[in-house]
Amino acid sequence: MSKTILITGSTDGIGKLTAIKLAKDGHSLYLHGRNVDKLEATIAEIKEISNNENIHGFVADFSDLKAVQKMAEEISSQISKIDVLINNAGIYGSSQSQNMEGLDLRMVVNYLAPYKLTNEILPVLKNGTATRIINLSSAAQSTVSKAVLMGEQQVMEQQTYAQSKLALLMWSFYLAEEEPDLQVISVNPGSLLNTKMVKETFGHHNSEADKGANILYDLAVSDEYNGVTGKYFDNDRGYFGNAHQDAYDQYKIDALISTTSDILNK
C-alpha cells in the first residue's frame, strides 16, 4: 500500500538514498532541503530514476527555528496525512558554531528542529495509518548539559554532536510514551558511513551509505517492525539494543523536555 512519507535532510547522503528506494516502491514522498535549487534538482533526479511523479519538497534551514515553524505550517496546510516521518537532517561540522539566537548549531539542527517540526505537525501524523516516526540518533551519545543546550556554554563540536544525538533519543522515548498511537523508533544508522558529512568531518568511512539507507527503509515500511515503538536500533550491531543510560532516566528526560519547552517558548 502506498504511503505518504516525509524525509528531512534528503538532498544528500542516506536521506537521499532512502528517498530513492521508497520512490521506486511508488510511495508519495515529501523531501526537505535548505537550498531550493538543490532540492528541486534532487526531486527531478528521483522522479526520473523512479518513474514516480508523486515527489514534492519543502525548503527550510533547520538552524533557524522560525524557518522550521514556517515549514510545519506549510506541511499542515498542504498535506492531510503523513504515514512516515524520517527525521534525518543532521549536522556535525560547520563554519559557525551558533545560530542567530546564540544556540549551538548541532543542538538546533539535530535536536530542537526535529522536536519542533514533529510536535507542530502531530495532527497530520495522527491522521496517518499506523504512523511511524524514525529519529536518527548516533552511536555518539553523551550526557546533555543544560548550559550547552541553552547556548550558555560552548564545548567541542564532537561533544555537542553527541549531546544533541542523546537528546533526540531521550525525546524519542518520551514521545513514544506520550503518543502511544504512533510508532517512534530511534536509530543509529551506522558509524562512519560514506556520506558527505562523514567525508568532510573525518576524511574516511567504515561502511557504504547504503547500510544506513537500507535500515531506514526497513524501519519506515517493513512489516517486520509493525507495532514497535520506544526502542533504539543500533545498526552497528544490527539489532535493537541499549542506548546511553540517561535515555532511561525519567528525571533527566523530564528535565530535558522542560528545558526544551522553555527554549522553544521564548
RAGI-V553832 format. One line per field, one symbol per residue. psi: psi as a letter, one per 30 degrees, with the letter a starting at -180 (. if undefined). A space follows every 10 residues. Layout:
# RAGI-V553832
psi=???
This chain:
# RAGI-V553832
psi=kklkkkjlhg flbfeeeeee eeeffglkkj lklfkeeeee eeeeeeeeef hjfhkalkkk jffjfeeeee eeeeeeffkf lkfkkjifkl kdllflflaf ggkkeeeeef eeeeeeeeef geeeeffljh kkjjkjblfj kkkkkeeeef gfkklkefee eeeeeeeeee eeeeeeeeif fkkjkkkjfk khlileeeee efgllellff eeeeeeeefe fkffgkfklh lkkjfefglk akakfffgje eeeeeeeeee eeefg.
